[in-house]
Amino acid sequence: MSEIEAPITALLVRWRGGDQEALDSLTSLVYDNLRRIAARHLARERSGFTLCATEVVHEAYQRLAHADVSWQDRAHFLAVASRQMRQLLVDYARSKGRRKRGGDEWRRVTLAEVGEAGGAEPIDILMVEEVLERLAGFDRRKADIVDLMVFGGLTGKDIADVMSIPEHTVWREWRMARAWLHQELKSLTPPS
C-alpha cells in the first residue's frame, strides 16, 4: 500500500464507521483525483454541455456521502465515484431530452475514441451507456473493467485490486470487451 493509499483506506474505514470528520479529511486527499475523473468524463461530452468538472464532483460527492457502501480502499472509492459520475452524466443527458440515437446529432463513434483520455472527439454518452448495459447483460465483469478503465481512469492493477482478480485477467478481459464494443458501436453508427 502506498503512502497515500494507507491514510485514504483508514479514513474510509472511519467514515464507514460513522465518523463524519473522516469524510472531510478524505475529501482533501481525493479531491484532485475526483476532478481528474470528472474531467475525463466531460472530455467526451459534446460541446455546449453545461456541467463543469467541479459541479460533477460536487454532485457525485453528495451521492457518495449518502451511499451505503462498504468502502475497501482508495481504488474502490475512486471506482465507485467514477460510476456515480458516469451515471450522473447519463441522468443529465436524459433529462435534457437527448434522443436515444439522435437524428442530426449522429456521428461515427469508435472504441478508440472511447478509450482515449483527453482530446477525444465528443461521443453520445447515452449510446455508450446503452452498449455498456448490453455488455453487462451477459458479462458484468467485462463491462465493469471497461467502465473503470475508460471512464474511471484506473490502472490495470487498481482494477485487479478492486475486482479481486489477477491483473493479467483484467487485460485479457479488456481486449475481448474492447473488440466486442468496437463492433457494437460500429453497428449503432449510421453510414457516413
C-alpha positions in Angstrom: 0.0 0.0 0.0 1.4 3.4 -1.0 1.9 6.4 1.3 -1.3 8.0 0.1 -3.4 4.8 0.0 -2.9 4.0 3.7 -4.5 7.2 5.1 -7.3 7.1 2.5 -8.1 3.5 3.4 -8.0 4.4 7.1 -10.3 7.4 6.5 -12.7 5.2 4.5 -12.9 2.7 7.4 -13.5 5.5 9.9 -16.2 7.0 7.6 -17.8 3.6 7.2 -17.9 3.5 11.0 -19.9 6.8 11.1 -17.1 9.3 11.6 -18.2 12.4 9.6 -14.9 14.2 10.2 -13.1 11.4 8.4 -15.2 12.3 5.3 -13.9 15.9 5.5 -10.3 14.7 5.7 -10.9 12.2 2.9 -12.2 14.9 0.7 -9.0 16.9 0.8 -7.0 13.8 -0.1 -9.0 12.6 -3.0 -10.5 15.9 -4.5 -7.8 16.2 -7.2 -8.4 12.6 -8.2 -12.1 13.2 -8.4 -11.7 16.3 -10.5 -9.4 14.4 -12.9 -12.0 11.6 -13.2 -14.8 14.2 -13.8 -12.7 16.0 -16.4 -12.1 12.6 -18.1 -15.9 12.1 -18.3 -16.6 15.6 -19.5 -13.9 15.5 -22.2 -16.0 13.1 -24.1 -19.2 15.2 -24.0 -20.5 17.3 -26.9 -19.7 21.0 -26.9 -22.4 23.0 -25.2 -22.6 20.6 -22.3 -23.4 22.9 -19.4 -21.9 21.0 -16.4 -18.3 21.6 -15.4 -15.9 19.2 -13.6 -16.4 21.0 -10.2 -20.2 20.5 -10.5 -19.9 16.9 -11.4 -17.5 16.3 -8.5 -19.8 18.0 -6.0 -22.9 16.2 -7.2 -21.1 12.8 -7.2 -19.7 13.6 -3.7 -23.2 14.3 -2.4 -24.3 10.9 -3.8 -21.3 9.2 -2.3 -21.7 10.8 1.1 -25.2 9.2 1.3 -24.3 5.9 -0.2 -24.3 2.7 1.8 -21.1 1.2 0.6 -18.6 -1.0 2.3 -15.5 1.0 1.3 -12.4 -1.1 0.8 -9.6 1.2 -0.3 -8.7 4.1 -2.5 -9.1 2.3 -5.8 -12.6 1.0 -4.7 -13.6 4.6 -3.7 -12.4 6.0 -7.0 -14.2 3.3 -8.9 -17.5 3.9 -7.2 -17.0 7.7 -7.6 -16.4 7.2 -11.4 -19.5 5.1 -11.7 -21.5 7.8 -9.9 -20.1 10.5 -12.2 -21.0 8.5 -15.3 -24.5 7.8 -14.0 -24.9 11.5 -13.2 -24.0 12.4 -16.8 -26.3 9.8 -18.2 -29.1 11.1 -16.0 -28.3 14.7 -17.0 -28.3 13.7 -20.7 -31.7 12.0 -20.4 -33.1 14.9 -18.5 -32.1 17.3 -21.3 -34.2 15.2 -23.7 -31.4 13.9 -25.9 -32.8 11.5 -28.4 -31.7 7.9 -27.9 -29.9 7.9 -31.3 -30.2 11.3 -32.5 -31.0 12.5 -36.0 -28.7 15.3 -36.8 -26.7 14.5 -33.7 -25.2 11.4 -35.3 -21.6 11.0 -35.7 -19.4 7.9 -36.1 -18.0 6.6 -32.8 -15.2 4.1 -32.4 -14.0 2.4 -29.3 -10.6 4.0 -29.9 -12.2 7.4 -29.3 -14.0 6.0 -26.2 -10.7 4.6 -24.8 -8.6 7.7 -25.3 -8.1 10.1 -22.4 -8.4 13.9 -23.0 -8.6 15.1 -26.6 -11.1 12.5 -27.8 -13.9 13.7 -30.0 -17.2 14.1 -28.2 -19.4 11.0 -28.0 -23.0 10.4 -27.2 -22.9 9.2 -23.6 -26.4 7.6 -24.0 -25.1 5.4 -26.8 -22.1 4.3 -24.8 -24.4 3.7 -21.8 -26.7 1.5 -24.0 -23.8 -0.5 -25.3 -22.2 -1.0 -21.8 -25.6 -2.1 -20.4 -25.8 -4.7 -23.2 -22.3 -5.9 -22.4 -23.2 -6.1 -18.7 -26.3 -8.1 -19.6 -24.1 -11.1 -20.5 -20.7 -10.2 -18.9 -20.8 -7.8 -16.0 -17.1 -8.2 -15.3 -16.1 -7.0 -18.7 -18.5 -4.1 -18.5 -17.0 -3.2 -15.1 -13.5 -3.3 -16.5 -14.4 -1.0 -19.4 -16.2 1.4 -17.1 -13.3 1.5 -14.6 -10.6 1.8 -17.2 -12.2 4.1 -19.8 -14.3 6.4 -17.5 -12.5 6.0 -14.2 -9.0 6.1 -15.5 -8.0 3.3 -13.1 -4.9 1.3 -14.0 -5.0 -2.4 -14.6 -3.5 -3.0 -11.2 -6.1 -0.8 -9.5 -8.9 -2.6 -11.4 -7.4 -6.0 -10.4 -7.4 -4.9 -6.7 -11.0 -3.5 -6.8 -12.3 -6.6 -8.5 -10.1 -9.2 -6.7 -8.8 -10.7 -9.9 -5.3 -11.1 -11.4 -4.1 -8.2 -13.4 -3.4 -10.4 -16.5 -7.2 -11.3 -16.3 -8.0 -7.6 -16.4 -6.0 -7.1 -19.6 -7.4 -10.2 -21.3 -11.0 -9.2 -20.5 -10.3 -5.6 -21.6 -9.1 -6.8 -25.0 -12.1 -9.0 -25.5 -14.5 -6.3 -24.3 -12.9 -3.7 -26.5 -13.3 -5.9 -29.6 -17.0 -6.5 -28.8 -17.7 -2.9 -28.0 -16.0 -1.8 -31.2 -18.4 -4.0 -33.2 -21.4 -2.8 -31.3 -20.6 0.9 -31.6 -19.9 0.4 -35.3 -23.3 -1.2 -35.8 -25.1 1.7 -34.0 -23.5 4.5 -36.1 -25.1 5.5 -39.4 -23.0 5.3 -42.6 -21.1 8.5 -43.5 
